[in-house]
Amino acid sequence: MAGPSRGIASPYLLLTATSLFWSLNWVVGRAIVGTVSPLALTFIRWAVAVSAMMPLAFPLIRANWGAVRRHWRTIAWIGFWGTGLHNAFAYVGLQYTTATNGVILNSAIPVLIILAGWIAWRDTITRLQALGVAVSLAGVLAILTHGDPAVLAAFTLNKGDLIVLAGMVFWAVYTVLLRTRPEELPPLALLACCGTVGVALLAPLAAAELLWMGGRVDLTPGSVAAMLYVGIFPSFIGYVFWNRAVAEVGSNVAGVFLHLMPAFGSLLAWLFLGERFEAFHLAGIALILAGVWLTARGRRTL
């Protein structure tokens, strides 16, 4: 794979920013449980994202309409895995589990991406990459267990955890499927098309939830701010950054950057919530950064 294109921000910087956006997404999603029901939130998230990107994306779609028509099946398939049900699983699961459990399960994504890449393309990883994944995972667990292995031993899966885990599988498949994206279609045009697929998939599910399943959308300043945030930053900007970076460094390297999410969560809780920042936080963050560095260093140049 060629190195990063000139004029494009470092893919590692893009991945770091994306992890920050998505770490806040888990907190926001958990915070508005009971205010906005999960399927409605997922639909609104992508409706906001598509609305935000369309002024820029629509001219690109119109100029490349022939490519959209030729590759509509591929676009729909990528959209199904990445912009439709993935977020719905996460928000539904958070109704039954904690944000901490969600982050623990999120930490399985790098391994799931590697597994999906092997199944789909027979991808392999270098020994240095494998070491990087292991080191960064150790850092994640150090933060989430407060340095006490007994906490991990007591971890059990509940219904919400299994739903969240299903969403993680969807994300891993989406990341691997980005390799099949139509090269002649500009990235923003592709994302807007995939987002439109997500909106179309989610609209009947959200309607059913609101009409027959006791769903709700309470419009308060907090819920409106949350819906705008998850639509613009994790969905629009985050997906642009993620897709660009995956194209530059590959899915295996990109995946390990998701281990930055617990590190960001610890720092944000310290800065904004007054939670204590302890030695295990520092040790965990150091291990995560070391693992990310090893994984990036171990990447094969194709």
N, C-alpha and C positions, 0 to 999 in steps of 0.2 A: 504494500500500500504506500502510495506516495506520501511525502511529508506534508505538513500543513501548508495550505496555499498562502502566498504572500497577500497581505492586506486583510487576512482573516485573523481575528483574535485567537490567542492560543487555545487549542481545544481543551487543555487542562484547566484553564481559567473558566471556560464555558461550563465544563462539568462541575467545577467547584461552585459556581453561581447557581447552577441548576439544583445541586444538592441542598443549598441554602433555601431556595424557593420551596422545594419539596419537603424539607424538614418542617417548615412553617405550615405547610399544607396539612400535615398530620395533626398539628396542634389546633389549627382552625377547624378542621373537620370534627375533631372531638369536642371542641368548645361549643359548637352550635347544635350538638345532638339535642333533639327535642324542640328545636326552633325551626329548622328546615329538615324535612325528611330526606333520606339518603338518595333516592332515585331522582327526586326533584332537584336536589343540590347538584347532582351529577349532570342533569340536563341543563340547568341554569349555568353551570360552570362552562360547558361547551358552547352554549348559546352566546354567552358573553365573549368567549375566546374567538369564536367565528366572527362575531360582529366586530371585534377589535381588529382582526387581521384582514377582513375582506376589503376595506378601502385600498390596502396595499396589494392584496393577493388577486383581486378580481381582474385587474388589467393583465396580470400574468396568466391567469387561467384562460381569459379570452384569447390572448395571443398564442397560447399553446393548446387550444381546444382539440386539435387533432390528436395530440399526444394523450390528452385526458380520455378521449373516446377510445383510442387504441388500447389503453392500459387500464380501463375502468375496473376490470376484475381484480387486478393486482392492487389498485388503490382501495377498492372496497374491502379486500382481505386485510390489508395493513390497517385500515381504519377500524375494522371489526375488533382486532386484537388490541390496538393501542389507544383508540379514542372513543370507544364505545363502552364496553362492559368492564374494562380494567378499573376505572375509577369508581364505578358502581359497586363492585365487590369491596373495594377499600372502605367506602362510606357506609355500606350496609354492615360490614364486619365491625366497624367502630361503634355500632349500636350495642354490641354485645361483649366488647373487649376493651382493654385500655390502650391508650396511645403508646405506652411502653411496650406492650405485647406486639403492637403493630410494627414498631421500629425493630424489635427482635426479629420478627418474620421478614421484614423488609431486608434485613441483613443477609437473607438467603438468596437474594436476587443475583448477585455475582455468580454464585454456584449454579443457579438455574439457567443463567445466560450461557455459561460454559457448557452445561449439559445440552441445552437446546441447540447451540452451535454445533456440537458434536453429532447430535441426531440428524440435524438438517444438512450440514455441510461437511461432516467429519473433521471439524476444526479441532486442533489440539492447542495446548498452551505450553510455554516453556517452563522449565523448572523454576526459574526466577519469578515468573508470573504466579505460579502455584504458591511459592513461598510468600509472595506479596499478599495474595488473597488470604492465606492463613494468618499472617501477621496482622493484617488490618482487621480480620474477623476477631482475633484475640483482643484487639483494642476495643472493638464494639462491645464485646462481652464484659470487658473490664469495667466499662462505663455503666452498662445496664445492670450488672450484678453488684455494683458498688465495691468491686474487688473481692466479693465473697462468693466462691464457687457454689456454696450451698443454695444460693438464690437460683442459680441455673438448674440445679438438681431438682428444685421444687416446681420448676416451670411445667405447666400442663396446658394442653390445647383444649379450648372450648369451642362452641359453635362459631363464635365470631372469629376466632383465630383461623379456623378452617376456611371461612369465607375470604378472609384477608389473604390467606395463602393462595387461594385460587386466583385472586387478582394478581399476585406476584408472578404466577405462571403466565398469565396473559401478558404481563409486561415483558417478561423474558422472551416470549415468542415474538412480540412486536419488535423488540430490539434486534433480534436475529433477522427478522423479515425485512428490515430496512435495507438489507443487501439487495433485495429484489426491486427497489424503487426504480422507476423509469428515469434514466439518466438525463433525458432531454427535457424533463419537467422541472422547472425551478423549485427549490426546496420549499419556499413559502407557498407556492401554488399547490404542491403536494400536501402540505400540512393543512391548508384550508379545505382541500377536497376530503381529506381524511376526517377533519373535524366535522364537516357536513355529514359524512357517513355516521359519525358518532351521534350527532344531533338527531338524525333520522331514526337511528336505532333506539335512542333513549326517550324520544317524545312519547310513544305509546306506553312505555313502561312507567314514565313519570305520571302520565295521565291516569293510568290504572291505579297507581299508588294514591294519588290525590282523590280520586273518585270513589274507590272501593276498599282501600286498605288503610284508611285513617291517616293518610299523609297530610302534611301541613307546610306552609311557607309563611312564617311570621315576619313581616317587614319591619324590622327595627334598625336603628342606625348600625348596631353591631352586625346583624345578619346581612344587611346590604353591603357593608364594608367587606365582610367575609366572602360574599359571593363575587364581588368585584375582584378581590385579591386572587381567589382560586381560579377565576377565569382568565385574568391577565398575566399573572406571574407564573404559577405552576403550569398552566395550560399553554398559553400563547408563547410567552418569552421562553419558558422552560423547555418546551418541546422544540422550538427553533434551535436553542442552544444544544440540546441533547442530540437532535438529528444531525446537526452540523458536526458535532464532536465525534459521534459514532462513525460518520463518513471519513473522518480524519484518522482516528486511532483504532477503530474496530470495536466490536461489541464487548469483547472480554476485558479490555482495558477500561472502557467506559463504565462497565458494571461495577468495578471495584470502587469507583468514586462515590457510589451510594453509601459506602461505609462512613462517609463524612457526615451523614445525617445525624447520628447520635452525638457526634462531637459538636456540631452546630447547636443541637438541642440543649446540650449542657451549657454552652456559652450563653445562649439566649436566655435560658432560665436564670443564670447568674446575673446577667445584665439587667433584665427587665422584671424578673419575678423575685429577686432578692434571695434566690436559693444559694446554698453554700457551694463553693467550688473547691473540691478536695483533691487530695493526692491521686486518688484513683482516676479522677477526671483527666488530670494532667498526663498520667501514665497511659490511659486509654487513647487520648488524642495523639500522643507521641507514637504509639504503635500504629494507629490508623494512618498517620502521615507517612511513617516508614513503609507500611505495606503498600500504600498508593504509589510511593516513589519506586519501590521495587517492581511493582507491576508495570509501571510505565517504562522503566528501564529494560524490563525483560521482553517488551513487545517485539515481535518479529517485523522486519521491514520487508514488505512483499513487492 
